[in-house]
Amino acid sequence: MQATVRSFDETTRSGTVFLDDGTVLEFGAPAFDAGPLLLLRTGQRVNLGMSGGEIAYVTLSTFPVPEV
């Protein structure tokens, strides 16, 4: 699933994204830490891995998303 970064806090490594339909979802440090990223910027396109209705993995759109 693709989304756009709405906010990202470097200190807590958590943030929010907009889905393409405008829905806002939150992600925590475990989802950010599961990927290879060092930071995210507002407006950046990302791919999400979902598990149990929550974001389990955040990565750049150019990187593959593992099955979660």
Buried (B, 14 or more C-beta within 10 A) or exposed (E): EEBBBBEBEEEEBBBBBBEEEEEEBEBBEEBBEBBEBEEBEEEBEBBBBBEEEBBBBBBBEEEEBEEB
